[in-house]
Structures are given as C-alpha cells and as structure tokens.
C-alpha cells in the first residue's frame, strides 16, 4: 500500500509538472532549447548539410542545402531537369537560374543573416524590436504558447510553441521582402535526431493559395570549406568592382 501510495503521489507530481504553464517569452524559448536537445547541442552545430525534396504546384524537386554560420548555398534540381542555385555569403543574397544571375536587393541583410543563423534557437530575441508572450492559443490543431514580435526591419512575426512538447509548431509572419505585403504560415512537423539537435523534417509553407512541402531526408554535420560559399563570378559581375 505504501508503494502504491508513493507511485500515485509521484504520478500526480509528474502530471502537475507537465501542465505547469509558462508566462514569459524567455521561458518559452528556454524550454524550446531544452526540447531540441539543450543549448550545448545547438552550439555544437558549426556546419550542416541537408538533403531533401520539395513538392508544390510544379511537381517534386530535389535539393541539397549547405550551411555554416551566416552563410548558405542551396542547389535545387527541378522536375523539368533544370537547376537553380542560390546562396548568401554573409552580405549578399543571390540566385542563378536559366535566366541568369539575380541579386536580392529587397530583403534586408539582417533578415538574411537571421535565416542563415545556425544557432538561431539561442539568439531569437536579437532579431526583434520586441518579442512578447501573447498567451495560449490554438495553432493548426496544436495548443501553443504564442509569441508575438516585430523584427528590427519592421515586420510582424508570430511564433507558436506546442504546450505539450515545447517544440516549435509553426510561424505566421509578414514577408521580409520590403515590397511584398504577403503573409506566410509555416508548419514544423516530424522532429527527428540526426546526431545533433532535433530537426523538423517536414515543413509545410502556405502563402495565399500557394502551398509547398519540404521534407528533409538526411542531415549531417561534417565540416565544410569556406570556398563553397564564395560568390559565383556571375553574381560578382552584377555587383561591380569592390569598393
């Protein structure tokens, strides 16, 4: 009877601990870090290679994504056999397709740096004028902690963290493109470990009536060469001589 009473008591304590509600943005973000595997696991990511596929209205594309802190290169093989390469070298966002090279002049550099921050889960408030706890709400069928913020470049941003797991369930945000009024919803699903922090292996993005699903099939953390992220000659030609 004593053992049974202790077991019942322990179970009651655990249930209470699981239902303790958080009330600040910092507490929600700290729990998210812990849910991913802890701050040390996040800090240990110094390079990353992801393989996967993206499906949308035009069919299924395959891709490989290389990243180091504040740098990335994305190589996509489209269903029609063509290839698109894009990247960010810490200063310049660019892409090269069959039409030629393009430099992105509409997205703020800080927004691009945020998206290239391999340890973003540790630095989120750094990119916001404000990031506040907005309560508990339903988001796409999940009961979530809702964080509402405004980025340094003036865009509305909403983050939703599952109350039960602590993991990021999704975003709802204004486009970072200065000329676009569009809003996007992104769902993060099917978290898995590849030897580092947990990774959401399925992302569903909705902008207007456009829907895209990205699935990561592998994630590795072997070191990458800096030269991989150098600007291609076609992009350097668009930028002109260094100042």
Rosetta blueprint (number, residue, H / E / L):
1 X L
2 X H
3 X H
4 X H
5 X H
6 X H
7 X H
8 X H
9 X H
10 X H
11 X H
12 X H
13 X H
14 X H
15 X H
16 X H
17 X H
18 X H
19 X L
20 X L
21 X L
22 X L
23 X L
24 X L
25 X H
26 X H
27 X H
28 X H
29 X H
30 X H
31 X H
32 X H
33 X H
34 X H
35 X H
36 X H
37 X L
38 X L
39 X H
40 X H
41 X H
42 X H
43 X H
44 X L
45 X L
46 X L
47 X E
48 X E
49 X E
50 X E
51 X E
52 X E
53 X E
54 X E
55 X E
56 X E
57 X L
58 X L
59 X E
60 X E
61 X E
62 X E
63 X E
64 X E
65 X E
66 X E
67 X E
68 X E
69 X L
70 X L
71 X E
72 X E
73 X E
74 X E
75 X E
76 X E
77 X E
78 X L
79 X L
80 X L
81 X L
82 X L
83 X E
84 X E
85 X E
86 X E
87 X E
88 X E
89 X L
90 X L
91 X L
92 X L
93 X E
94 X E
95 X E
96 X E
97 X E
98 X L
99 X L
100 X E
101 X E
102 X E
103 X E
104 X L
105 X L
106 X L
107 X E
108 X L
109 X H
110 X H
111 X H
112 X H
113 X H
114 X H
115 X H
116 X L
117 X L
118 X L
119 X L
120 X H
121 X H
122 X H
123 X H
124 X H
125 X H
126 X H
127 X H
128 X E
129 X E
130 X E
131 X E
132 X E
133 X E
134 X E
135 X E
136 X E
137 X E
138 X E
139 X E
140 X L
141 X L
142 X E
143 X E
144 X E
145 X E
146 X E
147 X E
148 X E
149 X E
150 X E
151 X E
152 X L
153 X L
154 X L
155 X L
156 X E
157 X E
158 X E
159 X E
160 X E
161 X E
162 X E
163 X L
164 X L
165 X L
166 X L
167 X L
168 X E
169 X E
170 X E
171 X E
172 X E
173 X E
174 X E
175 X L
176 X L
177 X E
178 X L
179 X L
180 X L
181 X L
182 X L
183 X E
184 X E
185 X E
186 X E
187 X E
188 X E
189 X E
190 X E
191 X E
192 X E
193 X L
194 X L
195 X L
196 X L
197 X L
198 X L
199 X E
200 X E
201 X E
202 X E
203 X E
204 X E
205 X E
206 X E
207 X E
208 X L
209 X L
210 X E
211 X E
212 X E
213 X E
214 X E
215 X E
216 X E
217 X E
218 X E
219 X E
220 X E
221 X L
222 X L
223 X L
224 X L
225 X L
226 X H
227 X H
228 X H
229 X H
230 X L
231 X L
232 X L
233 X H
234 X H
235 X H
236 X H
237 X H
238 X H
239 X H
240 X L
241 X L
242 X L
243 X L
